Structure formats: C-alpha cells, structure tokens
Amino acid sequence: MPEFSLKDVESALTGAEVLEIGKNHFSDIVTDTRKIIPGCLFVALKGERFNGETFAEEALKLGANGVLVSNEYELPKTELGGTIIKASTDTQRAYQELAHFWRMRFDIPVVCITGSNGKTTTKDLTASVLSARFPVLKTQANYNNEIGLPMTLLNMNETHRAAVVEIGMRGLGQIKALAPIATPTIGIVTNVGETHMELLGSMENIAKAKAELVEAIPSGGTVILNNDNVYTAAMKDKCNSGVKVITFGIDNEADIKAFDLNGGLSSTTFKCRLGTNGQVGDFTLPMVGRHNVSNALAAIAAGYALGLDASSIQQGLDSLEMTGMRFEAKRVGQYNVINDAYNASPMSMEAAINTLAEITKGRRIAVLGDMLELGDVSVAAHQKVGRQVAESGAVALVAFGPMGREIAKGASDAGMENVFHVDSHEAAATKLKELLEPEDTVLFKGSRGMKMEAIIDLI
C-alpha cells in the first residue's frame, strides 16, 4: 500500500492548501468510502452522478486520517476532526499527481500499451512474459482511464521489478495527458483500426491520438510498433531522439518476426526470430488466432527489449492469466463455444471470423452483436462483417441489436441462407437452440454494451 506523509502530499500536488491539520501520515490512498482503512487519505472524486465530497465527514469517522477535496469545497463551520487538503483544481487531477509521485519512487521499467484492438490481451501477455524474470505489476481488468491508471500505479511496491499498464483513449490529447502520469520507459502500439471513429472522424486522427504514446517515450526508452499495420509502422518517425524502435510482424519484415503459424482450438504454435539476425525460438501460445500471435509478438518484443531469451519468454507465456471473454474457448454441453464478447470493432470482428474458420473443421455458427462508436461508417462496417461471415463458410448467422440488421443484410446480400436477426438475448438463445447440432462451434462477439455473453448462459 502507498504511504504518504503530509509533506509528500504537499510535494505531489501543485498549489494544494491544507485547511485543517490532524494526522500527518497516510497509510493508503482510497477513493471509495466502502474501502476505507484506518489511517488512509480519502480522495473525494467527483463525477456527473456523484460527489465524493459529501462523504468527507463519513470517511473521517470511518478511520481516514485525511480527506482531499477540490477547490470548490466549502469547509464546514465545525471542524471535521482530520486533515483536510484542498487541491488547486479538481480531485481527479490531484489523484493522478499522487499516483505519479508514487510511481517516481520506483526505478523500474514501465511498459505502457495502447492501440485500437488487443490492448488488454497484449497487457496480459506482456506481464506474463516479464514475470518469468521478475515480479510484475499490471493493470487489472481494463482499468486504463483517468482513474484506472493512477489506481494501478498506486499499487506499485518495492517487490515489483517492472510494471505493465494499459492506456485507453476517447479523443485527441487523452493519451498525451495520461502517459506522463505513468512516465513509461517502453511504449507499445498494437495497431490502429476504426474503433472510436465516431469520436475522431478518421483513421488519420485515430493514428494521431495513438501516436501520443510514442511521443511520450523519452530518450533512452523503447518504442515497440506493429510493422503489419501501416499506421503504426509510420509512427517510428514520431519517436524522440535517442529512442530505440523495435518492430514486430507476421506479414512484413520486422525485428521480431513470426512465421510457420499453426493453430488448433486451444493453442497456436509458431516460430519467431528475435532481432534481425538473432535467435529463432519455437513458441506455443495458449490462445488461438493470427491476431493473438500479433499481440504475443508485442509482448515478446518487450521481453527482448529487457534482455529475456526465447526460453524465458516461453516460460512466461506458459503462465499466462488472461482477462476473460477474449476468444475464450470452452465446452458447453455438446457444443464448442468461443466467448469473444468483451468488445468488438471492425478489425477485431474480422480477426475473430477468420480465426473461427481457421481453427474449426465442422459446422460453425456466428452470433454477433452491434459494434458501437463507429459514427458515419457504422452501416458500411456492419454490412462488411455480414459479408465476411458469409465468405467464411459459417452455416448460420444470428445477429443481435439495431445494427445487427445491417450485419444480417450484408450476409444475405452475399448469398448466405441461414441468416437471422433477433431483438433480445432470449430470442437469440431460442434461435440457437433450433440451429445447434452436436459438436458445432459457436462464436459470440459484440461490443461490451451488447452483453453477448448473456446468450451463452441462456443456452
């Protein structure tokens, strides 16, 4: 747990003011009164639907030594009985400053990952690779935003010898603002795709936003780029002087190059060259799909950058602990179910459909939901997914959601016969029960808001 003195807090926060002084030591940083522990500092975060400042007095009664409030906070006429610190602006920014202050106490490699697809998978893979050499802190789940990133960094302690964190973005300037909090020494950009097209408007803007991580890596650091993606490959020109660039790829020549890929329903084997004239290793990835080999190459590149050899990297991959619902294959009754329902974009949909075709020999059915935040390209993107399902040889498609009608239309227009659109999880499960035959393989995928995994529970 992070420990701060009052002096530390004042050093970490720009322009903060101490309104009341009680205790001058804090044993942890907490943002939720349900997680108050004796001696902590409660950071009163504010949002559209909540105001942590209304719980300031309660936090002190529950045992907090102090409370951090915004510059809009009005001190009650009666003393609250603890240390009250007023930030110069908002408490979210103050929380980030505390996390940065804490991170800078540790002289360890910090790997920061962004990209349109595969961020969380690459984070899990990279943490596993590095864990073969030393204890690693990693982002839990996908806590990659303004609150999740500092929360992760505040879990850093003296046992950690490396950290792997994920940064998401919803617009230009967000990564530029978040990356300095982590002060990464290694930056990975997995790819650039049409995710967030509604917010950013063009692939060029998405690439510009992702490249903010590349620009944040200081001289002496390392940038790892996907050489199979034209937008990420071009980011090498945005690196600061003195930054080492390592590329990875399957299709194109790269520093970390995979070849001889062979996949089954639960794992993939491939060969990989470490460095343009380096060691060639045989790797087994406990995941399926060409896209996941690409994610693994990014992790291998991070291991290579930190001096791990092929044997150590494979040892790390063997201990992989994945965040759920990412092309997760399992047996449900008489059927093979692939739960890839965590999220979806045009790029990840295509990868999932192609992988389904590559790894299965029998009948396969696709159950697909809407892809969100695509803006003006949404109709065309969903129809394209439908065409891809038809061309993949799937025996049936069940499409769910408003834009699912466009997926169905794309498949029907491409000549697919067994195409169905449904308006609820229950209707999807009913239709599936009519279609399923023993040993069928079923893919479930859609954006997080579609909750496609609920259909699995219903069958």
Secondary structure, 3 states (H helix, E strand, C coil): CCCEEHHHHHHHCCCCEEEECCCCEECCEECCHHHCCCCCEEECCECCCCEHHHHHHHHHHCCCCEEEECCCCCCCCCCCCCEEEECCCCHHHHHHHHHHHHHCCCCCCEEEEECCCCHHHHHHHHHHHHHCCCCEEECCCCCCCCCHHHHHHCCCCCCCCEEEEECCCCCCCHHHHHHHHHCCCEEEECCCCCCCHHHHCCHHHHHHHHHHHHHHCCCCCEEEEECCCHHHHHHHHHCCCCCEEEEEECCCCCCEEEEEEEECCCCEEEEEEECCCCCEEEEEECCCCHHHHHHHHHHHHHHHHCCCCHHHHHHHHHCCCCCCCCCEEEEECCEEEEECCCCCCHHHHHHHHHHHHHHCCCCEEEEEECCCCCHHHHHHHHHHHHHHHHHHCCCEEEEECCCHHHHHHHHHHCCCCCEEEECCHHHHHHHHHHHCCCCCEEEEECCHHHCCHHHHHHC
